[in-house]
Amino acid sequence: MANEFRPIIGIPARPITDSSNGFQYSGIPLTYSDCVERAGGAPILIPLNLSEESLHAIYSQIDGLLLAGGADVHPKEFGEEVLPFCGEIHTDRDATELRVTRWALADGRPIFGICRGIQMLNVAAGGSLYQDIPSQLETDLSHNYRKGDPYNLRAHPVEFAPDSRVAQWFGTTTIDVNSLHHQSLKKVAPGLRVIARSPDGIVEAVESEDERFIIGVQFHPELLDDDARMAKLFEEFVQSAREYRDTKESSTHAHAVAS
């Protein structure tokens, strides 16, 4: 692995405000970049509030896009008003992630969405969200994080479609996962298919209907490092990004030779 090419994985940041001085930062929990690096990728942070030209200059260098967890996606992005039970919103992050995700969907770059990331993927591709599970759906399961619980607490099982890539990587169709969200997928976007649900029917994972690596999971595999199967998600993602770069370079070389 040490001598193997490391594909570049772009991770859009989340906004952070230093309460002591009001300074604004772009950041991301190290759990995401650590998992990417262990899987053989080279993670880079994509800052917020860039011009389209600067953002695209960064985007053009990445081989895969990782959409991390975080605050709610603004309901206006899927044609709804903000309801009272909607949570914290970061419109600057929405704008950056929507743009790069739609670029990646258009040109076939691998995409891996986690928690908010599966929601952003779905919205960017034309789907919608439930703004709050307890308020809009009937369920006996608690999907939201409860203060004091460990982040790797297995909150409920998830059932995967046997023919899904994730089930094949895990070697099973049922797995217990953590749950740290209060929103979920409502209308699933064209081009995506549901591959996993929790016992109450909440969408827990989607993948592309074609062969591209476009996968979103509602749970947090980066916080489940006590389960070796979770690393497989990042390894397959990074390998897909490596193959994307190889294909892109081969195409560029062939074009140059033909010219």
Summary of the structure (lengths in Angstrom):
residues: 259
radius of gyration: 18.1
end to end distance: 34.8
largest distance: 62.8
contacts: 840
relative contact order: 0.16
helix: 35%
strand: 22%
